[in-house]
Structures are given as structure tokens and as C-alpha cells.
Amino acid sequence: MSSLDSFAITRKWPARHPDRIQLYSLPTPNGVKVSILLEELGLPYEPHRVSFDSQDQFSPEFLSLSPNNKIPAILDPNGPDGKPLALFESGAILVYLASKTGQLIPADTAGRFETLQWVMFQMGGIGPMFGQLGFFHKFAGKDYEDKRPRDRYVAESKRLLGVLDKRLEGRDWVMGEQYTIADIAILPWVRNLVGFYGAGDLVEFPQFKNVARVLEAFVARPAVIKGLTIPA
């Protein structure tokens, strides 16, 4: 019996490799944060696709691991004290995996918390705002005659891009020369905004030259290229 057998989620998504981190996800901006990080860290993991088409995210098995019915979630068979650890919320997972390995997060206390503030910047600002803009521009909201809701999120998304652009002035990455989980948290959402959501013109993306420069470097990384497609 695997140490993961007691977790209900493994009944719907059996672990073929129970010694590996189990990833339950989709290649969305939040989902790929974790697959990219796992690829960057070189940690062995087993991905499982949580299909929104079949509403897997509302299944009792998935809710047993992620009660907020959001991807991604993980099961680490080798968690703290050698015991399995279940986690949901992409930001928490990024911090956990970086801390577990001592990689992609500064070792000094000040650097660590400075990195975490930018992860929170994405979680509390970029993710929710870009996501709402995507709804009003690409999905159901595009049919609303009243464009004030869309324009509200356009304005806030532009403001956030401005904050990020200023931070990246003269820097290779959010934290300077060191590539960290802050970049992995933020840049998939920027990519989604101008790519999948097709909102580049709306937010006047070309004016944010530092963001565009760093995004180009990000998507060229081998781990990012692979992580963006997982789970297939």
C-alpha cells in the first residue's frame, strides 16, 4: 500500500509513481506555475489532468484535496518529517517547493520576503485583474453592451503592468540577476493576457518594454517551454 492510498484523490487519479510528487492541474496561468517550477527544479512528478469539460474540479475526490475547487493542487509523498503533504493554491505550492529544495528563492531573510511580496503582488493583483479582463474581453463579458466593467479592468491591468515595468527597469528578472518564483508566478499571467486573452492592444502592451523583454526571456527557457504544455 502506497503512503498516498489514504488520500481520496488517488481513487480518481491513481498514482502510477507514488514516490513522485502528484500534480493535479491544467495548463492555465495558475496551473503552469507549478509545472514550470517542477521542471526548473528537476523534481520527479506525475501530472494528472483535471478536466473542466467534465467538471473534474467539482468531484468529491478533487475537493478532498482542493476544497476551493481550483487547480493546481499537489500531493508530495515526501513532505515535512517524511510524511505526505497535500497542498492547494499555486502561491503556497511555489513557496513550499522552493523552500523544500532551497532553490529559486533567496536564502537570506530579506531577499526571501522581498521575493514573497512579488508573489503576493501576482496573487492579489495581477491574477484576479488579468482574469477579469479576460472574461470581459474574450469570454461572456464581450457581449455586454456596457463596457464600463471591461474598461475598469483594462485600467487596473495597465496600472499593474506599469508597476511591474518600473520594477524591471535595469533588471534581468523581478529580483534582479536571480530568477525566482516571483517570475514564475507573474509571467505566465502576462503571457496569457497578451496571448490567449488577446488583450495586448487594449492594455497598450508595447509601451511596457521591460515587461516585454523579460517575458521574451522567460518563454525561451527550456523548463518553461515544457511546463507550459503540462498536463498534456
Secondary structure, DSSP 8 states (H G I E B T S, - for coil): --TTTTSTHHHHS--SSTTSEEEEE-SSHHHHHHHHHHHHHT--EEEEE--TTTTGGGSHHHHHH-TT--S-EEEETT-GGG--EEEESHHHHHHHHHHHHT-SS-SSHHHHHHHHHHHHHIIIIIHHHHHHHHHHHHSGGGG-S--HHHHHHHHHHHHHHHHHHHHHTT-SBTTBSS--HHHHHHHHHHHHHHTTS--TTTTTGGG-HHHHHHHHHHHTSHHHHHHTT---
